[in-house]
Amino acid sequence: MHNALRIPGFVSAQRFELAPAQRADAPFPWGYLAIYELEIDDLQQSIDALAARYNTPEMVISEALHPQRLGLIFEAVGPRVEAKA
């Protein structure tokens, strides 16, 4: 996780574990989630830098990860909305 933050554009990272309370019944395909926040003008530059370092000594990928792990990139389509106190 910390290695990703060395890539230009990556500004934050946070890990999550699946909570016991869910709307649907198990089984679920994954139990963990990592969210990375990027701030950069050239997204492709960050993607290329990530691909170049992925599973090298600069960014070792744990064998504990699910073999069908999924990494997708999303762009905001609206403002962040927060609850008012």
C-alpha positions in Angstrom: 0.0 0.0 0.0 2.8 2.4 0.9 4.6 1.6 -2.3 1.6 2.8 -4.3 1.9 6.2 -2.6 5.3 6.6 -4.2 3.7 6.7 -7.7 3.0 10.2 -9.0 -0.6 11.1 -8.5 -1.4 8.7 -5.7 -2.3 10.8 -2.7 -4.0 8.4 -0.2 -4.8 4.8 0.4 -7.1 3.0 2.8 -7.9 -0.7 3.4 -11.3 -2.1 4.4 -12.5 -5.5 5.7 -16.0 -6.8 4.9 -18.3 -6.0 7.8 -20.3 -8.8 9.4 -23.7 -7.1 8.8 -24.7 -7.1 5.1 -27.9 -6.5 3.1 -27.5 -9.8 1.2 -26.5 -13.3 2.4 -23.0 -14.7 2.0 -21.0 -16.0 0.3 -19.3 -12.9 -1.1 -16.4 -13.1 -3.6 -14.1 -10.8 -1.6 -13.6 -9.9 2.0 -11.3 -6.9 1.6 -11.1 -3.6 -0.3 -8.4 -1.0 -0.8 -9.2 2.4 -2.1 -6.6 4.7 -3.5 -7.2 8.4 -4.2 -5.4 10.0 -7.1 -5.0 13.7 -8.0 -3.2 14.1 -11.3 -3.9 15.8 -14.7 -2.5 12.8 -16.7 -4.2 9.7 -15.4 -2.5 7.5 -17.9 0.9 8.5 -16.6 0.0 7.1 -13.2 -1.5 3.9 -14.7 1.7 3.4 -16.7 3.9 4.0 -13.6 1.8 1.5 -11.6 2.1 -1.1 -14.4 5.9 -0.6 -14.6 6.3 -1.2 -10.9 3.7 -3.9 -10.3 5.1 -7.1 -8.9 8.7 -5.8 -9.1 11.1 -5.2 -6.1 9.6 -1.7 -6.0 6.1 -3.0 -5.5 6.0 -6.7 -4.4 2.5 -8.2 -4.6 1.6 -10.6 -1.8 0.8 -14.2 -2.8 -2.0 -13.9 -0.2 -4.1 -11.8 -2.6 -6.9 -13.6 -4.3 -5.8 -14.7 -7.8 -8.9 -13.0 -9.3 -8.2 -9.6 -7.7 -9.8 -6.8 -9.5 -8.5 -3.2 -9.9 -10.7 -0.6 -11.5 -10.3 3.2 -11.8 -13.3 5.4 -11.3 -13.8 9.1 -11.9 -16.1 11.3 -9.8 -19.3 12.3 -11.6 -20.6 14.5 -8.9 -19.6 16.3 -5.7 -18.9 14.5 -2.5 -22.0 14.8 -0.3 -21.7 14.5 3.5 -24.3 14.3 6.2 -25.0 17.4 8.2 -24.7 17.2 12.0 
